[in-house]
Amino acid sequence: MSVAGLRTAARETVSGMPREFWWLWTSTLVNRLGAFVATFMALYLTLDRGYSASYAGLVAALHGLGGVISSLGAGVMTDRLGRRPTMLIAQTSTAVSVAVLGFMQHPLAIAAVAFFVGMASNASRPAVQAMMADIVPPKDRVRAFSLNYWAINLGFAISSAGAGFIAEYSYLA
C-alpha cells in the first residue's frame, strides 16, 4: 500500500467521530498511562524492596483480582449513579491509589493498596463503554471500540517505557 493509501485509511479510521468520543478516548489514554504499576510492581517489590517472588506474585494477583471485581461493581455503579460520576470516582481513585502505593511500607498495606489500585484502574471501563454506546452512532460503534482499544494499548506502551526510564532514577518517582 502506498503512503497516500495509508493516509487515506488512517483518515477514514479516525474521521467522523463525535467530539465527545475523543474526550472519552483521551480519558482512556490518560487512565492507561497509570498501567505501568502492574508491570513494574514485581520489579519494585523484589529488587527495590527485597520481597520474595512469591509475595510479588501474590500482590500482582490481588491487583488483577481487584480489576475483575471492579468491572462488575463499576457496571452496577454506572447504571445506578450514572456514567460521569462513576468515571470521576474511578479516575480520581486511580490517581490517588497509585500515588499512595509508593508510600506503603508494610507488606499487608502494599497488598491491600495494590488490590485497590487494580479496582480503581479498571472501574472506569464500564462507564466509558456505556458512554461510547450513547455517543457514537450504531454504524460507527465497532470503529469506536477499536479506537478505544488503541488508546488502552498506546497508554500502556507509553507508560511502560516511561516508567522504565523513571525507575532507573527512582521507583517512588
DOPAPA-794425 format. One record per residue: x, y, z of N, C-alpha, C in turn; residue in one letter. Coordinates in pm, whole numbers, plus 32768, in hexadecimal, padded with zeros to 4 digits. Example, Ala and Ser with C-alpha at 12.3 -4.5 7.8 and 13.67 -1.06 7.14 Angstrom:
<sites>
85277DC7830C84CE7E3E830C85287EB6830Ca;85057F1F82C485577F9682CA850A80038313s;
</sites>
This chain:
<sites>
80557F8B80008000800080008059807C8000m;803280DD7FB6808081577FAA806C81B08026s;80C38214803280B98274809F803382BD8098v;800A82E380227F89832780117F1682CC803Aa;7F21824B80197EBB81EA80417EB481DA80D8g;7F2981DA81197F2C81D081AB7EED824C81ECl;7F0982C081B57ECD833B81E97E36833881DCr;7E08830B816A7D77830381537D3782A181B6t;7D75822E81C97D4081CB82277D3E820182B5a;7DAA824782DB7DAF828183627D4582EC8373a;7D33834083107CCF83AA83167C43836F8322r;7C26830782D57BA382C682D97B8B82838360e;7BF58254839F7BE8821084207BC68271848Ft;7C0382E5848F7BEF834284FF7B8C83B284E3v;7B6783C984677B0E843A84497A7D84188466s;7A318481847F79A18472848F7972844D851Ag;79CD843C857779A3841C86007979849D8647m;79148495869B78EA850C86E4795985408740p;795885C1875879BD85FE87AF79BE85BE8839r;794A859E886E7940856088F3798984DA88F8e;79888491888779D1841388817A648429889Af;7A9B8493885C7B2A84AC886A7B4C84D488F8w;7AF3851389417B0A852E89D07B1084AB8A1Ew;7AB6844F89FF7AB983CC8A3F7B3983828A1Bl;7B5F8387899D7BD98346896E7C52837A89BBw;7C5783FF89CA7CC6843D8A137CC584158AA6t;7C4F840D8AE17C4883E48B6E7C7783548B7Es;7C5782FF8B1D7C8682748B217D1E82708B15t;7D5482BF8ABA7DE582C58AA87E2A82F18B29l;7DF9835B8B667E34838E8BE27E2883268C51v;7DB482E68C5B7DA1827F8CC07E05820E8CAEn;7E1A81E58C337E7681778C187F0881A08C27r;7F2582208C2C7FAE824B8C467FDB821F8CD1l;7F7C82028D277F9C81CD8DAD7FA981368DB1g;7F9E80F48D3F7FA080628D3A802980268D55a;808F80798D5B811580458D74812080038DFDf;80C480238E5780CA7FED8EDF80CF7F568EDCv;80787F188E8F80757E868E8A80F77E4E8E51a;812D7E8F8DEE81A87E5F8DAD82207E678E0At;822C7ED58E4F82A57EEB8E9F82977EC48F32f;82207E988F5A820D7E738FE682697E01900Fm;82767D9D8FBB82CC7D2B8FDD835E7D578FEBa;838D7DAA8F9084177DDB8F9A842B7E2F9018l;83CE7E87903083D67EDE90A683D87E8C9126y;837E7E2B912F83747DDD91AB83EC7D8291C0l;84227D49915684927CEB9167851A7D329169t;85317D8B910A85B67DCA910085C77E3E9162l;85637E93916985717F0B91BC854F7EF1924Fd;84E67EA1926784B87E8A92EF84EA7E08932Br;851D7DAB92DB85577D2F930D84F37CC29331g;84777CCD930284157C65931D842B7BEF92BFy;83F07B7C92E383FF7B04929283AB7B0E9213s;83CF7ABA91B283827AB3913682F47A819152a;82E57A2B91B4826079F991D982077A6A920Bs;82407ABF925F81F27B31929281CF7B90921Fy;822D7BAA91C682127C02915481A47BC890FCa;81A47B4590E9813B7B04909C80B37B1090DFg;80B27B02916380357B1191AE7FFE7B9F919Fl;80557C0191AA802A7C8D919C7FF67CA7910Fv;803A7C7090AA800B7C8090207F837C3D900Ca;7F717BC9904A7EF07B8390427E817BD49085a;7EA07C0F90F77E3D7C63913B7E197CDD90E6l;7E7D7D1690A47E647D8790497E027D5C8FDBh;7E1B7CE98F9F7DC37CB68F367D387C958F6Ag;7D317C5A8FE17CAF7C3A901E7C5E7CB99037l;7CA27D2290627C5E7DA290757C207DD38FF3g;7C687DC28F857C337DEB8F037BB97D9B8ED9g;7BBB7D198EF47B497CC48ED17ACE7CEC8F23v;7AE07CFC8FA37A717D1F8FFB7A387DA88FD8i;7A917E078FBC7A607E8E8F9F7A147E978F1Cs;7A347E418EBD79EA7E428E3F79567E268E59s;793B7DCA8EB178B07DA98ED278707E1A8F24l;78B57E448F8C78817EAE8FE378717F328F9Bg;78CF7F538F4578C87FD28EFD785A7FD18E95a;78397F5E8E6077C77F548E0477467F778E4Cg;77367F428EC476C07F628F1476C27FF78F3Av;773880278F62774680B48F857722810F8F0Fm;774D80E88E99772F81368E207698813F8E0Bt;765380D08E1F75C280CF8E0D7579811D8E7Ad;75AB81178EF4756381568F64758981E88F7Ar;760D82068F77763B82908F90764282E38F10l;765D82A08EA3766E82E68E2476FB82D68DF0g;770C82F48D71778C82E08D3077F683428D60r;77D583C18D61783884278D88786584198E19r;7809840A8E78783883F98F037891837E8F14p;786D83128ECF78BF82988ED9794A82B18EA1t;795382F28E2E79D783118DF47A28836C8E4Fm;79E883D18E867A2F842F8EDE7A6483E78F59l;7A1183978F977A3B834B900E7AAD82EC8FEAi;7A9D82A38F7B7B01823F8F537B87827F8F31a;7B8582E98EE47C0483228EB87C49836F8F27q;7BFD83AF8F7E7C3983F08FF27C7383889051t;7C29831C90657C5A82B090BC7CD882709085s;7CDF826490017D58822B8FC37DD182828FE1t;7DC483038FCA7E35835E8FE27E61835B9073a;7E02836190CE7E228364915D7E6082DF9189v;7E25827091607E5681ED918E7EE181CD9157s;7EFD81F490DB7F8381DE90A37FEB822F90F2v;7FC782AB9113802382FF9162803982C591EDa;7FCF8295922B7FD8825E92B3802C81DE92B4v;8020818C924B8068810D924580FE811E9259l;81368186922181C7819C922D81F581B792BBg;819B81E1931281C08203939B81A281949400f;8168812693D2814780B9942E81C6806F9456m;81D0804C94D582468006950A82277F769532q;81BB7F62957781997EDD95AC81657E83953Bh;818E7E04953A81637DA994CF80CB7D9E94BEp;80817D9D952C7FEF7D9695217FB67E1694E6l;7FF07E87950A7FC37F0794D37FDF7F0E943Da;80537EDE941480757EDC938580117E869339i;7FF47E10936E7F967DB5932C7F0A7DF29324a;7EDD7E3093917E577E6B93947E4D7EE09331a;7EB17F35932E7EAC7FA892D37EBA7F799242v;7F0A7F1292287F157EDC91A07E8D7EA69172a;7E457E6591CB7DBC7E3791AC7D647EAE9189f;7D6D7F1891D77D1D7F9091BE7D457FD3913Bf;7DC77FD5911C7DF5800E909C7DB67FBF9028v;7DB67F3A90337D777EE88FCC7CE37F078FBEg;7C9F7F19902E7C117F3C902A7BFB7FC38FE7m;7C46802690167C3280AF8FE67C5380BC8F52a;7CC1807D8F287CEE80908E9E7C93804E8E37s;7C437FEF8E617BE87FAE8E037B577FDB8E13n;7B3B802B8E767AB180518E937A7580AF8E2Da;7AC780F68DE27A8E81538D807A64810E8CFEs;7A9080958CE77A7480528C6779DE80438C4Ar;798B80118CA678FC80068C8578BC808D8C64p;78E280F58CAD78A881798C9378D581AE8C0Ba;7954819D8BEA798681CA8B67793F81808AF7v;793180FE8B0578F080B18A9B785D80D78A8Dq;781980ED8AFC778C81188AF5778081A28AB5a;77DD81FC8AD977DA82828A9E77F6827D8A08m;7851822689DF786D821A895077F181E98906m;77AB8189894177318158890276C681C588FBa;76C68220895E76678290895D768A82F988F4d;770B831288E3773A83828892774B835E87FEi;777F82EA87E377A482C4875A772D82818715v;770E82AC869B76A1826B865076BE81D6863Bp;765681848635766980F3862776C780C985B6p;76C2810F8545771780E984D377AC80FD84EEk;77CF81508550785C816E856E788D812D85EFd;783A80E08632786080AB86B778D4804986B2r;78D87FF2865179487F92864879CA7FDF863Av;79CA804485E57A41809785D17A6480E18652r;7A00811386987A19815D87157A578103877Ea;7A21808B878D7A59803087F07AE6800387C9f;7B007FF787497B877FD5871A7BE980478738s;7BBD80C287207C138135873F7C2C814087D5l;7BC7812088257BD9812388B67C3F80BA88E2n;7C3C804788A07C9E7FDF88BE7D2B8010889Ey;7D37806088357DB8809D88147DE680F98885w;7D8A814688BD7DAE81A0892C7DE1815089A3a;7DA180E089BF7DCC808A8A2E7E5A80588A15i;7E738023899F7EF87FED89807F6380598974n;7F4080C989387F9F8137892C7FC5816E89B6l;7F6281808A0C7F7D81B08A947FD781518AE1g;7FBC80CF8AD4800E806B8B18809C806D8AE3f;80AC80758A5F813280758A22818280F08A4Da;814481648A48818A81DF8A6F81AE81DA8B02i;815081AE8B56816A81AC8BE581D781498C0As;81D980D68BC8824080728BE682CB80A58BC2s;82D680E28B4C835881188B238382818B8B7Fa;832781E58B99834582578BF18368822A8C7Dg;831C81CA8CB18337819A8D3983BE81558D41a;83E681118CD5846980D18CD384D981378CE3g;84CD81A68C9D853282108CA9852E82508D34f;84B782668D6684A882A38DEB84DA82458E58i;84C281C48E4984EE81618EAD8586815C8EB8a;85CB817E8E4D865D81858E55868781EE8EBBe;863682538EC8865282BE8F278618829D8FB1y;859982798FB48556825D903384D0821B901As;84B381AE90628430816F905783C481C99090y;83E1821090F8837E82689135835582D790D5l;83B4830A9088839283739026832F833F8FC3a;
</sites>
